[in-house]
């Protein structure tokens, strides 16, 4: 796999990847705990001890918040109000403070200074039954930045007028500060606009393949494909056309184009990764992911397995040039692996919601050799390599938040569900828990990515493991004692990670009772 020269766009993207804030339109209590657990501010995360937006308060806080929201509009990010610079509750916000932060009211206030394209989400929380904290999500502005529409002024305590920003100005986040746009900030805006236009160009290119898709979706598509070039059915098709074509081929029992597509997918991805003028292959991964999800949904399990195997072959592409046990790789390769693991988790969540346990195991059991005879699940391998390459901050344990973003973007991974459906997050945590159990049983290194999330999401699947023989048989073949020890060890590791986020704290009573009853040889 050859790697292109580094560009300004690459530099900006790397800076975005190295900070651990997963930017997504989520403002629930889990997200708040994940953010304050970072114990530091970033260009996409701002901590504030107090803001008073009540009518009786000075206008200063409104203007300062508008400045920060405008600056956040370049990349997107979060503002947490009611904590100090290390994320600890400041004890200065009250319920009266937080009431004026409802989404509609806050947006109305900010539109005095910010453009109509402003998108924010807000939610007030109470931590430890006493600390009032507000979480604000700011979406990246579709124009690349936000131009202030009027001057931001207020009168200080001495009766002097202060101007924070002027109409027509643009602010951005320079480290942890909101400042006027500099040359560096302008380069960030331009780089992001270039990437967006590149993605639009690739979408336009996909439309060139619509002729084949039209033929596929017409009556008698199987016969038309049999007479036409089967090799033209590939991952360059637009996603909707690809899936419609696959459906018609399955109905016509014509598997040749599907075979050729899966056989050719690794080479197609290899070419995309070697081409410096293209993105990192995410578009091709998305289409293969959606095709895999289709096979899962229509219960074509043979094709599902083949498609997962193809994903595995694509994951292994970098090993054509580097040893399998390599401990460090370039950021480009690490990002490639991370993108695959995010999509594998999204597929796993889909399989969990459909209770397709063999499919869950197929996705969970794939592993990568890491030297010394050891193997690591491809999910953990992608996470570890991304962290070592500084694609992820070393403290980040939020793979499932990244996977949730992928599910949000790909309709095929959440059929019939809204992007904000809580069941998406729940099914992601349950898949990850089951993947940990598969890893333990198969002696494959795993990582409990479910740990930072609230335990009510994951506990029910653990209960089913000890109560339902069919579920247990799909994931663990050992004795009751072996299962009890496995559950204990997974929980112990999850507790070590989850305590900072008020996440995983342990099993429900039925599972703990099973462990206490059957774990006769519990390790120290």
C-alpha positions as CSV (number, residue, x, y, z in Angstrom):
1,X,0.0,0.0,0.0
2,X,1.7,3.2,-1.1
3,X,1.0,6.4,0.8
4,X,0.5,9.9,-0.8
5,X,2.4,13.0,0.2
6,X,1.0,14.8,3.2
7,X,-1.2,17.7,2.4
8,X,-2.7,20.6,4.5
9,X,-6.0,18.6,4.5
10,X,-4.2,15.6,5.9
11,X,-2.6,17.8,8.7
12,X,-6.0,19.3,9.6
13,X,-7.6,15.8,9.6
14,X,-4.8,14.4,11.8
15,X,-5.2,17.2,14.3
16,X,-8.9,16.5,14.4
17,X,-8.2,12.7,15.0
18,X,-5.7,13.2,17.7
19,X,-8.1,14.8,20.1
20,X,-10.4,12.3,21.8
21,X,-13.7,14.2,21.5
22,X,-16.2,12.3,19.3
23,X,-18.4,15.0,17.7
24,X,-21.9,13.7,17.4
25,X,-25.4,15.3,18.0
26,X,-25.7,13.5,21.4
27,X,-26.2,15.4,24.7
28,X,-27.3,12.7,27.1
29,X,-25.8,12.0,30.5
30,X,-23.5,9.3,29.1
31,X,-22.0,11.8,26.7
32,X,-21.6,14.4,29.4
33,X,-19.7,11.9,31.7
34,X,-17.5,10.9,28.8
35,X,-16.6,14.5,28.1
36,X,-15.9,15.6,31.7
37,X,-13.9,12.4,32.3
38,X,-11.3,13.7,29.7
39,X,-10.3,16.3,32.4
40,X,-9.1,18.7,29.8
41,X,-10.3,21.2,27.2
42,X,-9.7,20.8,23.5
43,X,-10.4,22.8,20.4
44,X,-13.7,20.9,20.2
45,X,-14.5,20.9,23.9
46,X,-14.9,24.0,26.1
47,X,-15.5,23.9,29.9
48,X,-17.2,26.9,31.6
49,X,-17.7,27.3,35.3
50,X,-20.8,29.4,35.0
51,X,-23.0,31.3,32.5
52,X,-26.0,33.3,33.4
53,X,-28.4,34.0,30.5
54,X,-31.3,35.1,32.6
55,X,-33.0,38.4,31.6
56,X,-31.8,40.0,34.9
57,X,-28.2,39.1,34.1
58,X,-25.6,41.2,32.3
59,X,-25.6,40.7,28.5
60,X,-21.9,39.8,28.7
61,X,-22.4,36.0,29.1
62,X,-24.8,35.9,26.1
63,X,-22.2,37.7,23.9
64,X,-19.4,35.5,25.1
65,X,-21.4,32.3,24.5
66,X,-22.3,33.5,21.0
67,X,-18.5,34.0,20.3
68,X,-17.7,30.5,21.5
69,X,-20.6,28.9,19.5
70,X,-19.5,30.8,16.4
71,X,-15.9,29.6,16.8
72,X,-17.1,26.0,17.4
73,X,-19.0,26.2,14.1
74,X,-15.9,25.5,12.1
75,X,-15.3,22.0,13.3
76,X,-18.2,21.4,15.6
77,X,-17.9,20.5,19.3
78,X,-19.2,20.8,22.8
79,X,-19.6,23.4,25.5
80,X,-20.0,22.2,29.1
81,X,-21.3,24.7,31.5
82,X,-21.0,24.2,35.2
83,X,-17.5,22.6,35.5
84,X,-14.0,23.9,36.1
85,X,-11.0,23.5,33.7
86,X,-10.5,19.9,34.7
87,X,-14.2,18.9,34.2
88,X,-15.0,18.9,37.9
89,X,-18.4,20.4,38.9
90,X,-18.0,24.0,39.8
91,X,-21.0,24.1,42.1
92,X,-21.9,27.6,40.7
93,X,-24.8,26.6,38.4
94,X,-28.3,26.3,39.9
95,X,-31.6,25.0,38.5
96,X,-32.6,28.6,37.8
97,X,-29.5,29.0,35.7
98,X,-30.1,25.9,33.6
99,X,-33.8,26.5,32.8
100,X,-33.0,29.2,30.2
101,X,-30.8,26.8,28.3
102,X,-33.6,24.9,26.6
103,X,-32.8,24.4,23.0
104,X,-35.4,26.6,21.4
105,X,-34.8,29.5,23.7
106,X,-31.0,29.4,23.4
107,X,-31.1,29.2,19.6
108,X,-33.4,32.2,19.5
109,X,-31.0,34.2,21.6
110,X,-27.9,33.2,19.6
111,X,-29.6,33.9,16.2
112,X,-29.2,37.6,17.1
113,X,-25.6,37.2,16.2
114,X,-25.2,33.9,14.3
115,X,-26.5,32.8,10.9
116,X,-29.8,30.9,10.4
117,X,-27.8,27.7,9.5
118,X,-26.9,27.4,13.2
119,X,-27.5,23.9,14.6
120,X,-27.3,23.2,18.3
121,X,-28.6,20.7,20.8
122,X,-28.7,21.2,24.5
123,X,-29.6,19.3,27.7
124,X,-29.4,20.1,31.4
125,X,-28.2,17.4,33.8
126,X,-27.8,16.9,37.5
127,X,-24.7,15.0,38.5
128,X,-24.5,13.2,41.9
129,X,-27.9,14.5,42.7
130,X,-26.6,18.0,43.3
131,X,-24.5,19.5,40.5
132,X,-26.3,21.3,37.7
133,X,-24.5,21.1,34.4
134,X,-25.5,22.1,30.9
135,X,-24.2,20.3,27.8
136,X,-24.4,22.1,24.4
137,X,-23.6,20.5,21.1
138,X,-22.6,22.8,18.2
139,X,-22.7,21.3,14.7
140,X,-20.2,22.2,12.0
141,X,-21.6,24.9,9.9
142,X,-22.3,23.7,6.3
143,X,-20.6,26.8,5.0
144,X,-17.4,25.9,6.8
145,X,-17.6,28.7,9.3
146,X,-20.1,31.1,10.8
147,X,-20.1,34.9,10.0
148,X,-21.4,37.0,12.7
149,X,-24.5,38.9,11.5
150,X,-24.3,41.8,14.1
151,X,-21.9,43.3,16.6
152,X,-21.4,41.5,19.9
153,X,-21.5,44.2,22.5
154,X,-22.3,44.6,26.2
155,X,-21.9,47.1,28.9
156,X,-19.4,46.3,31.7
157,X,-19.7,47.0,35.4
158,X,-18.3,50.4,34.9
159,X,-20.9,51.4,32.3
160,X,-18.4,51.1,29.5
161,X,-19.4,49.5,26.2
162,X,-17.3,46.5,25.2
163,X,-17.2,45.0,21.7
164,X,-16.3,41.3,21.5
165,X,-16.8,40.8,17.8
166,X,-18.1,42.7,14.8
167,X,-20.6,41.9,12.1
168,X,-19.0,40.0,9.3
169,X,-16.1,38.6,11.4
170,X,-15.3,34.9,11.8
171,X,-14.0,33.2,14.9
172,X,-12.4,29.8,15.2
173,X,-11.0,27.6,18.0
174,X,-7.3,28.2,18.3
175,X,-6.3,25.5,20.8
176,X,-8.7,26.1,23.7
177,X,-9.4,29.7,22.9
178,X,-12.0,31.3,20.6
179,X,-10.2,33.9,18.5
180,X,-10.6,35.8,15.3
181,X,-9.8,33.8,12.2
182,X,-6.1,33.7,11.4
183,X,-4.2,32.3,8.4
184,X,-4.1,29.0,10.2
185,X,-7.8,29.1,10.8
186,X,-8.5,30.0,7.2
187,X,-6.5,27.0,6.1
188,X,-8.6,24.8,8.3
189,X,-11.8,26.2,6.8
190,X,-10.5,25.8,3.2
191,X,-9.2,22.3,3.9
192,X,-12.6,21.2,5.2
193,X,-14.4,22.8,2.2
194,X,-12.0,21.0,-0.1
195,X,-12.8,17.7,1.5
196,X,-16.5,18.3,1.3
197,X,-16.2,19.2,-2.4
198,X,-14.1,16.1,-3.0
199,X,-16.8,14.0,-1.4
200,X,-19.4,15.7,-3.6
201,X,-17.3,15.0,-6.7
202,X,-17.1,11.3,-5.8
203,X,-20.9,11.3,-5.4
204,X,-21.3,12.8,-8.8
205,X,-19.0,10.2,-10.2
206,X,-21.1,7.4,-8.8
207,X,-24.1,8.6,-10.8
208,X,-22.3,7.6,-14.0
209,X,-23.1,4.0,-13.0
210,X,-26.8,4.6,-12.8
211,X,-27.4,3.0,-16.2
212,X,-26.5,-0.4,-14.9
213,X,-28.6,0.1,-11.8
214,X,-31.6,1.0,-14.0
215,X,-31.2,-2.3,-15.9
216,X,-30.9,-4.2,-12.6
217,X,-34.1,-2.8,-11.1
218,X,-36.2,-3.4,-14.2
219,X,-38.2,-6.6,-14.7
220,X,-36.1,-9.6,-15.7
221,X,-32.9,-8.0,-14.3
222,X,-31.3,-11.4,-13.8
223,X,-31.6,-12.2,-17.5
224,X,-30.2,-8.8,-18.5
225,X,-27.2,-9.2,-16.2
226,X,-26.6,-12.6,-17.6
227,X,-26.3,-11.1,-21.0
228,X,-24.4,-8.0,-19.9
229,X,-21.0,-7.4,-18.3
230,X,-21.3,-9.0,-14.8
231,X,-17.9,-7.4,-13.9
232,X,-19.5,-4.0,-14.1
233,X,-21.5,-4.7,-11.0
234,X,-19.0,-3.4,-8.4
235,X,-18.6,-1.2,-5.4
236,X,-18.4,1.9,-7.6
237,X,-22.2,1.9,-7.9
238,X,-24.1,4.4,-5.8
239,X,-25.3,2.6,-2.6
240,X,-29.0,2.6,-3.3
241,X,-28.4,1.2,-6.8
242,X,-26.0,-1.4,-5.6
243,X,-28.5,-2.7,-3.0
244,X,-31.4,-2.7,-5.5
245,X,-29.2,-4.6,-8.0
246,X,-28.2,-7.1,-5.3
247,X,-31.8,-7.7,-4.4
248,X,-32.7,-8.4,-8.0
249,X,-29.8,-10.7,-8.5
250,X,-30.7,-12.7,-5.4
251,X,-34.3,-12.9,-6.6
252,X,-33.1,-14.2,-10.0
253,X,-30.7,-16.6,-8.3
254,X,-27.9,-15.2,-10.4
255,X,-24.8,-15.2,-8.2
256,X,-22.1,-14.6,-10.7
257,X,-22.1,-10.8,-10.5
258,X,-22.1,-11.0,-6.6
259,X,-19.2,-13.4,-6.7
260,X,-17.2,-11.2,-9.0
261,X,-18.0,-8.1,-6.8
262,X,-16.8,-9.7,-3.6
263,X,-13.7,-11.2,-5.3
264,X,-12.8,-7.9,-6.9
265,X,-13.5,-5.7,-3.8
266,X,-10.0,-6.1,-2.2
267,X,-8.3,-5.1,-5.4
268,X,-10.7,-2.1,-5.8
269,X,-9.9,-1.0,-2.3
270,X,-6.2,-1.5,-2.9
271,X,-6.4,0.8,-5.8
272,X,-8.4,3.4,-3.9
273,X,-5.9,3.5,-1.0
274,X,-3.0,3.8,-3.4
275,X,-4.5,6.8,-5.2
276,X,-3.5,10.0,-3.5
277,X,-6.4,11.9,-5.3
278,X,-9.1,9.9,-3.5
279,X,-10.2,9.7,0.1
280,X,-9.3,6.8,2.4
281,X,-11.7,4.4,0.9
282,X,-14.5,5.1,3.3
283,X,-17.1,5.3,0.5
284,X,-16.2,1.8,-0.8
285,X,-16.3,0.5,2.8
286,X,-19.7,2.0,3.3
287,X,-21.1,0.3,0.2
288,X,-19.6,-3.1,1.2
289,X,-21.0,-2.6,4.7
290,X,-24.4,-1.9,3.3
291,X,-24.2,-4.9,1.1
292,X,-23.3,-7.0,4.1
293,X,-26.2,-5.6,6.1
294,X,-28.5,-6.4,3.2
295,X,-27.4,-10.1,3.2
296,X,-28.0,-10.1,7.0
297,X,-31.5,-8.6,6.8
298,X,-32.7,-10.9,4.0
299,X,-31.2,-14.0,5.8
300,X,-28.8,-15.0,3.0
301,X,-26.3,-16.2,5.5
302,X,-23.9,-17.8,3.0
303,X,-23.5,-14.4,1.3
304,X,-23.3,-12.6,4.6
305,X,-20.3,-14.8,5.6
306,X,-18.7,-14.3,2.2
307,X,-19.1,-10.5,2.6
308,X,-17.6,-10.5,6.1
309,X,-14.7,-12.6,4.8
310,X,-14.2,-9.9,2.1
311,X,-14.1,-7.3,4.8
312,X,-11.5,-9.4,6.5
313,X,-9.4,-9.6,3.3
314,X,-9.6,-5.8,3.0
315,X,-8.6,-5.4,6.6
316,X,-5.5,-7.5,5.8
317,X,-4.4,-5.4,2.8
318,X,-1.7,-3.5,4.8
319,X,-0.1,-6.9,5.7
320,X,1.0,-7.2,2.1
321,X,3.7,-4.7,2.9
322,X,4.2,-4.9,6.7
323,X,4.6,-7.9,9.1
324,X,1.3,-9.0,10.8
325,X,2.8,-8.5,14.2
326,X,3.9,-4.9,13.6
327,X,3.3,-2.8,16.6
328,X,3.2,0.6,14.9
329,X,1.9,1.7,11.5
330,X,1.3,5.0,9.7
331,X,-1.7,7.1,10.5
332,X,-3.2,6.4,7.1
333,X,-3.2,2.6,7.7
334,X,-4.3,3.0,11.3
335,X,-7.2,5.2,10.2
336,X,-8.1,2.6,7.6
337,X,-8.3,-0.1,10.2
338,X,-10.3,2.0,12.6
339,X,-12.9,2.8,9.9
340,X,-13.4,-1.0,9.3
341,X,-13.8,-1.7,13.0
342,X,-16.4,1.0,13.4
343,X,-18.4,-0.6,10.6
344,X,-18.0,-4.1,12.0
345,X,-19.5,-2.8,15.3
346,X,-22.4,-1.2,13.4
347,X,-23.1,-4.5,11.6
348,X,-22.8,-6.3,14.9
349,X,-25.4,-4.0,16.5
350,X,-27.7,-4.8,13.5
351,X,-27.3,-8.5,14.1
352,X,-28.0,-8.1,17.8
353,X,-31.2,-6.3,17.2
354,X,-32.3,-9.1,14.8
355,X,-31.1,-11.7,17.4
356,X,-29.0,-13.3,14.7
357,X,-26.5,-14.9,17.0
358,X,-24.5,-16.8,14.4
359,X,-24.0,-13.5,12.5
360,X,-22.9,-11.8,15.8
361,X,-20.3,-14.6,16.3
362,X,-19.1,-14.3,12.7
363,X,-18.4,-10.6,13.2
364,X,-16.8,-11.0,16.6
365,X,-14.5,-14.0,16.1
366,X,-12.2,-12.6,13.4
367,X,-8.7,-12.0,14.8
368,X,-5.3,-10.7,13.8
369,X,-1.9,-12.3,14.8
370,X,0.1,-9.9,17.0
371,X,3.2,-11.9,17.6
372,X,4.3,-14.5,20.1
373,X,1.5,-16.8,19.1
374,X,-1.1,-14.4,20.4
375,X,-4.1,-13.1,18.5
376,X,-6.2,-10.0,18.9
377,X,-9.7,-9.4,17.8
378,X,-9.8,-7.2,14.8
379,X,-12.0,-4.7,16.8
380,X,-9.3,-4.4,19.5
381,X,-6.5,-4.5,17.0
382,X,-8.0,-1.5,15.1
383,X,-8.4,0.4,18.3
384,X,-4.9,-0.3,19.6
385,X,-3.2,0.5,16.3
386,X,-5.2,3.8,16.0
387,X,-4.1,4.8,19.5
388,X,-0.5,3.9,18.9
389,X,-0.5,6.0,15.7
390,X,-2.0,8.9,17.5
391,X,-5.1,8.7,15.3
392,X,-6.9,8.4,18.7
393,X,-5.8,10.0,21.9
394,X,-4.3,7.4,24.2
395,X,-7.1,8.1,26.7
396,X,-9.9,7.5,24.3
397,X,-12.2,4.5,24.9
398,X,-15.1,5.6,22.8
399,X,-15.0,3.3,19.8
400,X,-18.8,2.7,20.2
401,X,-19.4,6.5,19.9
402,X,-17.6,6.5,16.6
403,X,-19.5,3.4,15.5
404,X,-22.7,5.2,16.5
405,X,-21.7,8.0,14.1
406,X,-21.3,5.5,11.3
407,X,-24.7,4.0,12.0
408,X,-26.2,7.5,12.1
409,X,-24.8,8.2,8.6
410,X,-25.7,4.8,7.0
411,X,-29.4,4.1,6.8
412,X,-28.6,0.5,5.9
413,X,-27.4,-0.1,9.4
414,X,-30.6,1.2,11.1
415,X,-33.5,0.2,8.8
416,X,-36.8,1.7,10.1
417,X,-35.0,3.6,12.9
418,X,-34.3,7.3,13.5
419,X,-30.6,8.3,13.8
420,X,-31.2,9.2,17.4
421,X,-32.9,6.0,18.5
422,X,-31.4,4.9,21.8
423,X,-31.7,1.3,20.8
424,X,-28.7,1.9,18.4
425,X,-26.4,2.6,21.3
426,X,-27.8,-0.2,23.4
427,X,-27.3,-2.8,20.6
428,X,-23.7,-1.5,20.1
429,X,-22.9,-2.1,23.7
430,X,-24.5,-5.6,23.7
431,X,-22.6,-6.6,20.6
432,X,-19.4,-5.5,22.2
433,X,-20.1,-7.4,25.3
434,X,-20.8,-10.6,23.3
435,X,-17.6,-10.0,21.3
436,X,-15.7,-9.9,24.6
437,X,-17.1,-13.2,25.6
438,X,-16.2,-14.7,22.2
439,X,-12.7,-13.4,22.6
440,X,-12.4,-14.8,26.0
441,X,-13.6,-18.3,24.9
442,X,-11.4,-18.3,21.8
443,X,-8.4,-17.0,23.7
444,X,-8.3,-13.9,21.6
445,X,-7.4,-10.5,23.2
446,X,-10.4,-8.3,23.5
447,X,-11.3,-4.9,25.0
448,X,-14.6,-3.9,26.8
449,X,-15.6,-0.9,24.8
450,X,-19.1,-1.2,26.4
451,X,-17.7,-0.1,29.8
452,X,-18.1,3.7,29.5
453,X,-21.8,3.3,28.8
454,X,-24.6,2.9,31.4
455,X,-24.9,-0.6,32.6
456,X,-28.6,-0.9,32.0
457,X,-27.8,-1.2,28.3
458,X,-25.7,-4.3,28.5
459,X,-27.0,-6.2,31.6
460,X,-30.0,-7.8,29.8
461,X,-27.8,-9.7,27.3
462,X,-25.7,-11.1,30.1
463,X,-28.9,-12.3,31.8
464,X,-30.0,-14.0,28.6
465,X,-26.6,-15.8,28.5
466,X,-27.2,-17.5,31.8
467,X,-30.9,-18.1,31.3
468,X,-31.3,-19.1,27.6
469,X,-29.3,-22.2,26.5
470,X,-29.6,-21.2,22.8
471,X,-28.0,-17.8,23.4
472,X,-25.2,-19.3,25.5
473,X,-24.5,-22.0,22.9
474,X,-23.9,-19.4,20.2
475,X,-21.1,-17.7,22.1
476,X,-19.6,-20.1,24.8
477,X,-19.2,-23.8,24.8
478,X,-17.4,-24.2,28.1
479,X,-18.8,-25.5,31.5
480,X,-20.8,-23.4,34.0
481,X,-17.6,-22.8,35.9
482,X,-15.8,-21.6,32.8
483,X,-18.6,-19.3,31.9
484,X,-18.8,-17.9,35.4
485,X,-15.1,-17.1,35.4
486,X,-15.3,-15.6,31.9
487,X,-18.2,-13.3,33.0
488,X,-16.3,-12.3,36.2
489,X,-13.1,-11.4,34.3
490,X,-14.9,-9.4,31.6
491,X,-16.8,-7.5,34.3
492,X,-13.7,-6.8,36.4
493,X,-11.9,-5.2,33.4
494,X,-15.0,-3.3,32.5
495,X,-15.3,-1.9,36.0
496,X,-11.7,-0.6,35.8
497,X,-12.6,1.4,32.7
498,X,-16.1,2.3,33.4
499,X,-15.9,3.9,36.9
500,X,-14.6,7.2,35.5
501,X,-17.8,7.5,33.4
502,X,-20.2,6.1,36.0
503,X,-20.6,3.3,33.4
504,X,-20.3,-0.4,34.0
505,X,-20.5,-1.3,37.7
506,X,-21.4,-5.0,37.6
507,X,-24.1,-7.5,36.6
508,X,-27.7,-7.7,37.8
509,X,-28.5,-10.1,40.6
510,X,-29.4,-13.2,38.4
511,X,-26.0,-13.1,36.7
512,X,-24.0,-12.4,39.8
513,X,-25.8,-15.2,41.5
514,X,-24.8,-17.5,38.6
515,X,-21.2,-16.4,39.0
516,X,-21.2,-16.9,42.8
517,X,-22.8,-20.4,42.4
518,X,-20.6,-21.8,39.6
519,X,-17.2,-20.1,39.9
520,X,-15.5,-22.7,42.0
521,X,-12.0,-21.9,40.8
522,X,-12.1,-18.1,40.7
523,X,-8.7,-16.6,39.9
524,X,-7.1,-14.2,42.4
